[in-house]
């Protein structure tokens, strides 16, 4: 499955880049999940959940929401695709022009879990502080540690 898994994920990326809802839907299981860090800059800026459950939610995000923030020049440079059984790990850098005209660049690691030749779950990791600086111009506020609250 390793080589096949790698091909499935590469084809999924082509579908994502198309922003075509039907094409994107064709790569996910009905009960698919996409899990990103809570409060990540993309979810905050688009007011979307960081944990999407179900093919419809994921397709809506990739086809409709994502292009509202990352409006042009979206490019993904793959640094590695590592497959082992039903898991495929992708290391990449994404760059784009944001809706406000600013440049975006961030590194990602995504873990794809496949089932029956389709993407069943994606766990997305990125530099969340960098994402916030790129999208909003500032790092996210950090909650105070217990016992260290300010006045």
C-alpha positions in Angstrom: 0.0 0.0 0.0 3.0 2.3 0.5 3.4 3.3 -3.2 -0.3 3.2 -3.8 -0.9 5.4 -0.7 1.6 7.9 -1.9 -0.1 8.1 -5.3 -3.6 8.5 -3.6 -2.3 11.5 -1.5 -0.6 13.1 -4.5 -3.9 12.8 -6.5 -5.7 14.3 -3.5 -3.4 17.3 -3.6 -4.2 17.8 -7.2 -7.9 17.7 -6.4 -7.5 20.2 -3.5 -5.7 22.6 -5.9 -8.5 22.5 -8.3 -11.0 23.9 -5.8 -13.6 21.8 -7.7 -16.1 20.5 -5.1 -16.9 17.3 -7.0 -13.3 16.4 -7.6 -12.4 17.1 -4.0 -15.3 15.0 -2.7 -14.1 12.1 -4.7 -10.9 11.7 -2.6 -12.6 11.5 0.9 -14.6 8.9 2.8 -18.1 10.1 3.9 -17.0 10.2 7.5 -13.6 11.8 6.9 -12.0 14.2 9.4 -9.5 17.0 9.0 -7.9 18.0 12.3 -5.7 21.1 12.6 -4.4 22.9 15.7 -7.2 24.7 17.5 -7.1 28.5 17.0 -4.8 28.2 13.9 -4.7 31.4 11.9 -6.6 30.1 8.9 -9.5 28.9 11.0 -9.6 32.1 12.9 -9.4 34.3 9.8 -12.1 32.4 8.0 -14.2 31.7 11.1 -14.2 28.0 10.4 -13.6 25.0 12.7 -10.1 23.6 13.1 -11.6 20.1 13.3 -13.8 19.4 10.3 -15.9 16.2 10.4 -17.5 14.7 7.3 -16.8 15.0 3.7 -19.2 17.9 3.1 -17.5 20.1 5.7 -14.0 19.4 4.3 -15.1 19.9 0.7 -16.8 23.2 1.6 -13.6 24.4 3.3 -11.3 23.5 0.4 -13.6 24.6 -2.4 -15.2 27.7 -0.9 -13.5 28.9 2.2 -9.8 28.4 1.5 -9.8 30.5 -1.7 -11.3 33.5 0.2 -8.1 33.8 2.2 -5.4 32.4 -0.1 -6.5 34.2 -3.2 -3.8 33.6 -5.8 -0.3 32.2 -6.4 -1.0 29.3 -4.1 2.0 26.9 -4.4 3.0 23.8 -2.5 6.6 22.7 -2.4 6.9 19.1 -1.2 9.9 18.2 0.8 9.0 14.6 1.5 6.2 12.1 1.1 6.6 9.1 3.4 4.2 6.2 3.2 3.8 3.2 5.5 0.7 1.1 5.2 -2.4 3.2 5.4 -0.5 6.3 6.6 1.2 8.9 4.4 3.2 11.8 5.9 3.7 14.9 3.8 6.3 17.6 4.5 5.6 20.8 2.6 5.9 24.5 2.4 2.8 26.5 1.2 3.1 30.0 -0.2 0.3 32.2 -1.5 -1.0 35.7 -1.8 -3.5 36.5 0.9 -6.8 38.4 0.4 -5.1 41.6 1.8 -2.3 41.3 -0.8 0.3 40.1 1.7 2.6 37.2 1.1 2.1 33.9 3.1 4.6 31.2 3.6 4.5 28.4 6.2 5.8 24.9 6.7 3.4 22.0 7.2 3.4 18.3 8.1 0.3 16.4 7.3 -0.5 12.8 8.3 -3.0 11.2 5.9 -4.8 8.1 7.0 -6.3 6.1 4.1 -9.2 3.7 4.1 -10.4 1.8 1.0 -8.3 3.9 -1.3 -9.7 7.2 0.0 -8.6 9.8 2.6 -10.2 9.1 5.9 -8.4 11.4 8.2 -5.9 14.3 7.9 -3.9 15.5 10.9 -2.3 18.9 10.0 0.6 20.4 11.9 2.1 23.8 11.2 3.9 26.7 12.9 0.7 28.4 14.3 2.5 31.5 15.6 4.1 32.1 12.2 0.7 31.6 10.6 -0.9 34.2 12.8 2.0 36.7 12.1 1.6 36.1 8.3 -2.2 36.4 8.3 -3.0 39.0 11.1 0.4 40.6 11.6 0.7 39.5 15.2 1.2 36.3 17.1 -1.8 34.8 18.9 -2.2 35.8 22.6 -0.9 33.1 24.9 -3.1 32.3 27.9 -1.4 32.9 31.3 0.0 29.9 33.0 -2.0 28.9 36.2 -0.8 31.0 39.1 0.8 33.6 36.8 -2.1 35.7 35.9 -1.7 39.4 35.5 -3.8 42.2 37.0 
